[in-house]
Amino acid sequence: MFTIGDFARYGRVSARMLRHYDAVGLLHPDRTDPATGYRHYGAAQLARLNRIIALKDLGFTLQQVRAVLDDEVDPEELRGMLRLRRAELEAAMAAAAARLAQVEARLRSIESEGHMSVDDVVIKSVPAVRVAELTGVAGSYEPEDITPVIGPLYDRLFPLLDEAGVRPAGPGIARYEDAPEGCGAVVVHAGVTVSAPVGPLGDTGVAVVELPPFEAATIVHRGPMDGILPTAQALARWIDASGYRSAGYAREVNLECPQDTEKWVTELQEPVARA
């Protein structure tokens, strides 16, 4: 028989852990001295302790470990538990690899620029959102082509919403897609978050649409939109260096739009997927 200290040493666990296993019914001592309360373990119990440790190392909970040891789980159920654990570990490894790629990208940026960038990029899940929008076509995605189109669209949008009795329920959202005619033309959607029903808004030309959720790389731009190119380029470099690929044009979410455009705050949300 082993004392709890000796048994803990042979099993490479703490005496405190053995007391916990006893309390939860996972591994009782062979004998407990009624006078002193000292626990004593048999050599044969090392096999059960080793199985407990092995199953815990696989990530199973103590409740699952007990079910396996007490033959409450048949082989098919155990295979299912192991497959699930494998999937969880693979997901954790993928997440760790993504974080590692981001760290390496930040290191390269610091090494090349000599300082830490203030333009932090964050991967986030963008939820579905409902917007009321007007649509136009720009000759290209370049700022000099977008600005003359999107500005007048917003100038028209808000008076039309006011006449229709629809109040904005959140920030403005500008989004873009390739025009059907090609040749580099871009469809420009100038919108704002609303809670109105989906569909045409009377005969105003405004459409209320539900935008689906998506995974995005995001960065915050400060200042007027005609100076957004450096911020967009920083986002593109980060996406390329971090193991992602762009899956579409970036949305522009107007977080703050005071009269002074130098104080504008806009979040770029670019759809991304793993490269």
C-alpha positions as CSV (number, residue, x, y, z in Angstrom):
1,M,0.0,0.0,0.0
2,F,1.1,3.5,-0.7
3,T,0.5,6.6,1.4
4,I,-1.1,9.5,-0.5
5,G,2.2,11.3,-0.8
6,D,4.0,8.2,-2.3
7,F,1.1,7.4,-4.6
8,A,1.0,11.0,-5.8
9,R,4.8,10.9,-6.5
10,Y,4.6,7.7,-8.5
11,G,1.5,8.9,-10.4
12,R,3.1,12.4,-11.1
13,V,0.1,14.2,-9.7
14,S,-0.4,16.3,-6.5
15,A,-1.9,14.9,-3.3
16,R,-4.4,17.7,-3.6
17,M,-5.5,16.4,-7.0
18,L,-5.9,12.8,-5.6
19,R,-8.1,14.2,-2.8
20,H,-10.2,15.9,-5.6
21,Y,-10.5,12.7,-7.5
22,D,-11.7,11.0,-4.4
23,A,-14.3,13.7,-3.7
24,V,-15.8,13.5,-7.2
25,G,-15.8,9.7,-7.2
26,L,-13.2,9.2,-9.8
27,L,-10.5,7.4,-7.8
28,H,-11.2,6.3,-4.2
29,P,-8.3,5.2,-2.0
30,D,-8.0,1.5,-1.3
31,R,-8.3,2.2,2.4
32,T,-8.8,5.2,4.6
33,D,-7.7,5.0,8.2
34,P,-10.8,5.6,10.3
35,A,-8.8,7.1,13.1
36,T,-6.6,9.5,11.2
37,G,-8.3,9.8,7.9
38,Y,-5.1,9.0,6.1
39,R,-5.6,7.6,2.6
40,H,-3.8,4.6,1.3
41,Y,-3.6,3.4,-2.3
42,G,-2.8,0.0,-3.9
43,A,-0.3,-0.5,-6.7
44,A,-3.0,-1.7,-9.0
45,Q,-4.7,1.7,-8.8
46,L,-1.8,3.3,-10.7
47,A,-3.3,1.9,-13.9
48,R,-6.6,3.7,-13.3
49,L,-4.7,6.9,-12.4
50,N,-2.6,6.7,-15.6
51,R,-5.8,6.3,-17.7
52,I,-7.3,9.3,-15.9
53,I,-4.3,11.4,-16.7
54,A,-4.2,10.2,-20.4
55,L,-7.9,11.0,-20.9
56,K,-7.5,14.4,-19.3
57,D,-4.5,15.1,-21.5
58,L,-6.8,14.5,-24.5
59,G,-9.0,17.3,-23.2
60,F,-11.9,15.3,-21.7
61,T,-13.8,16.6,-18.7
62,L,-13.6,14.6,-15.4
63,Q,-17.3,13.6,-16.0
64,Q,-16.4,12.2,-19.4
65,V,-13.3,10.5,-18.0
66,R,-15.4,8.8,-15.3
67,A,-17.9,7.6,-17.9
68,V,-15.2,6.1,-20.0
69,L,-13.5,4.4,-17.1
70,D,-16.7,3.0,-15.7
71,D,-17.7,1.5,-19.1
72,E,-20.6,3.8,-19.5
73,V,-19.4,4.8,-23.0
74,D,-19.4,2.2,-25.8
75,P,-16.6,2.1,-28.4
76,E,-18.7,4.0,-31.0
77,E,-19.5,6.8,-28.5
78,L,-15.8,7.0,-27.6
79,R,-14.9,7.3,-31.3
80,G,-17.4,10.1,-31.6
81,M,-15.9,11.9,-28.5
82,L,-12.4,11.5,-30.0
83,R,-13.5,12.8,-33.4
84,L,-15.1,15.8,-31.7
85,R,-12.0,16.5,-29.7
86,R,-9.9,16.2,-32.8
87,A,-12.1,18.8,-34.6
88,E,-11.8,21.1,-31.5
89,L,-8.0,20.8,-31.6
90,E,-7.9,21.4,-35.3
91,A,-9.9,24.6,-34.9
92,A,-7.7,25.8,-32.1
93,M,-4.6,25.1,-34.2
94,A,-6.1,27.0,-37.1
95,A,-6.9,30.0,-34.8
96,A,-3.4,29.9,-33.4
97,A,-1.9,29.8,-36.9
98,A,-3.9,32.8,-37.8
99,R,-2.7,34.7,-34.8
100,L,0.9,33.7,-35.5
101,A,0.5,35.0,-39.1
102,Q,-0.8,38.3,-37.7
103,V,2.1,38.6,-35.2
104,E,4.6,37.9,-38.0
105,A,3.0,40.5,-40.3
106,R,3.2,43.1,-37.5
107,L,6.8,42.2,-36.9
108,R,7.6,42.7,-40.6
109,S,5.8,46.0,-40.6
110,I,7.7,47.2,-37.5
111,E,11.0,46.0,-39.0
112,S,10.4,47.7,-42.4
113,E,8.9,51.0,-41.0
114,G,11.0,51.3,-37.8
115,H,7.9,51.9,-35.7
116,M,4.6,50.3,-34.7
117,S,1.7,51.2,-37.0
118,V,-1.2,53.1,-35.6
119,D,-3.5,51.5,-38.1
120,D,-4.7,48.4,-36.3
121,V,-6.5,45.7,-38.4
122,V,-9.0,43.5,-36.6
123,I,-10.8,40.4,-38.0
124,K,-14.4,40.5,-37.0
125,S,-17.8,38.9,-37.8
126,V,-20.0,41.6,-39.2
127,P,-23.7,40.9,-38.5
128,A,-26.5,41.3,-40.9
129,V,-27.8,44.8,-41.2
130,R,-30.8,46.5,-43.0
131,V,-30.1,49.6,-45.0
132,A,-32.0,52.1,-47.2
133,E,-29.9,53.0,-50.2
134,L,-29.6,54.8,-53.5
135,T,-27.5,53.3,-56.3
136,G,-25.3,54.8,-59.0
137,V,-22.4,53.8,-61.2
138,A,-18.8,55.0,-61.1
139,G,-16.2,54.6,-63.8
140,S,-13.8,52.9,-61.5
141,Y,-13.1,52.2,-57.8
142,E,-10.6,55.1,-57.7
143,P,-11.5,57.9,-55.2
144,E,-11.6,60.5,-58.0
145,D,-14.4,58.4,-59.7
146,I,-16.3,57.4,-56.6
147,T,-16.5,60.8,-54.8
148,P,-18.5,62.6,-57.6
149,V,-21.0,59.7,-57.5
150,I,-21.5,58.9,-53.9
151,G,-21.7,62.5,-52.6
152,P,-24.8,63.4,-54.7
153,L,-26.4,60.0,-53.8
154,Y,-26.2,60.8,-50.1
155,D,-27.4,64.4,-50.7
156,R,-30.5,62.9,-52.2
157,L,-30.9,60.0,-49.8
158,F,-31.6,61.8,-46.6
159,P,-34.3,64.2,-47.8
160,L,-36.1,61.2,-49.5
161,L,-36.0,59.3,-46.2
162,D,-37.3,62.3,-44.3
163,E,-40.2,62.7,-46.8
164,A,-41.0,59.0,-46.4
165,G,-41.0,59.2,-42.6
166,V,-38.1,56.8,-42.3
167,R,-35.5,57.7,-39.7
168,P,-31.9,56.4,-39.8
169,A,-31.3,53.8,-37.1
170,G,-27.5,53.6,-37.3
171,P,-24.5,54.7,-39.3
172,G,-24.2,55.3,-43.0
173,I,-22.9,52.3,-45.0
174,A,-21.4,52.7,-48.5
175,R,-20.8,49.5,-50.4
176,Y,-19.5,48.6,-53.9
177,E,-19.7,45.8,-56.5
178,D,-18.6,45.3,-60.0
179,A,-20.9,46.7,-62.6
180,P,-22.6,44.1,-65.0
181,E,-21.2,45.9,-68.0
182,G,-17.6,45.4,-66.8
183,C,-14.8,47.6,-68.1
184,G,-13.8,48.4,-64.5
185,A,-17.1,50.2,-63.7
186,V,-18.4,49.9,-60.1
187,V,-21.9,50.0,-58.8
188,V,-22.0,52.4,-55.8
189,H,-24.6,51.9,-53.0
190,A,-25.0,54.9,-50.7
191,G,-27.0,53.7,-47.7
192,V,-27.8,54.2,-44.1
193,T,-29.0,51.8,-41.4
194,V,-32.8,51.7,-40.9
195,S,-35.5,49.5,-39.4
196,A,-38.0,49.9,-42.2
197,P,-39.4,46.8,-44.1
198,V,-37.4,45.4,-46.9
199,G,-38.4,46.5,-50.4
200,P,-38.8,49.7,-52.5
201,L,-39.5,52.8,-50.5
202,G,-42.5,54.1,-52.6
203,D,-41.5,55.7,-55.8
204,T,-38.5,57.5,-54.3
205,G,-35.9,55.2,-55.9
206,V,-34.7,54.2,-52.5
207,A,-34.5,50.5,-51.8
208,V,-34.4,48.9,-48.3
209,V,-32.2,45.8,-48.4
210,E,-31.0,43.2,-45.9
211,L,-27.2,42.9,-46.1
212,P,-26.0,39.4,-45.0
213,P,-23.3,38.8,-42.3
214,F,-19.7,38.2,-43.3
215,E,-16.2,37.9,-42.0
216,A,-14.2,41.1,-42.5
217,A,-10.8,42.6,-41.9
218,T,-11.4,46.0,-40.5
219,I,-9.4,49.2,-40.1
220,V,-10.4,52.7,-39.0
221,H,-9.8,55.7,-41.3
222,R,-9.7,59.2,-39.9
223,G,-10.3,62.2,-42.1
224,P,-12.0,63.0,-45.4
225,M,-12.8,60.1,-47.8
226,D,-10.7,61.5,-50.6
227,G,-7.7,60.7,-48.5
228,I,-8.7,57.1,-47.8
229,L,-6.2,55.5,-50.3
230,P,-3.3,55.1,-47.8
231,T,-5.6,53.4,-45.2
232,A,-7.1,51.1,-47.9
233,Q,-3.5,50.2,-49.0
234,A,-2.5,49.5,-45.4
235,L,-5.5,47.2,-45.1
236,A,-4.6,45.4,-48.3
237,R,-1.0,44.8,-47.2
238,W,-2.2,43.4,-43.9
239,I,-4.6,41.0,-45.6
240,D,-1.9,39.7,-47.9
241,A,0.7,39.4,-45.1
242,S,-1.6,37.7,-42.7
243,G,-2.7,34.7,-44.8
244,Y,-6.1,36.0,-46.0
245,R,-7.4,37.0,-49.4
246,S,-9.9,39.7,-50.2
247,A,-13.4,38.4,-51.1
248,G,-14.9,41.7,-52.3
249,Y,-14.9,45.5,-52.1
250,A,-14.6,47.0,-48.6
251,R,-17.7,48.6,-47.0
252,E,-17.3,52.1,-45.6
253,V,-19.2,52.5,-42.3
254,N,-19.5,56.2,-41.3
255,L,-18.9,56.2,-37.6
256,E,-18.6,59.9,-37.2
257,C,-19.5,62.5,-39.8
258,P,-19.3,66.1,-38.4
259,Q,-19.3,69.1,-40.7
260,D,-15.5,69.2,-40.6
261,T,-14.5,66.3,-42.8
262,E,-11.0,66.3,-41.1
263,K,-12.8,64.8,-38.1
264,W,-14.6,62.0,-39.9
265,V,-14.2,58.5,-38.6
266,T,-14.9,55.7,-41.1
267,E,-14.4,51.9,-40.6
268,L,-13.4,49.9,-43.7
269,Q,-14.8,46.4,-43.6
270,E,-13.3,44.2,-46.3
271,P,-14.7,40.7,-46.8
272,V,-11.9,38.1,-46.4
273,A,-11.4,34.4,-46.6
274,R,-8.4,32.2,-45.8
275,A,-5.9,32.2,-48.7
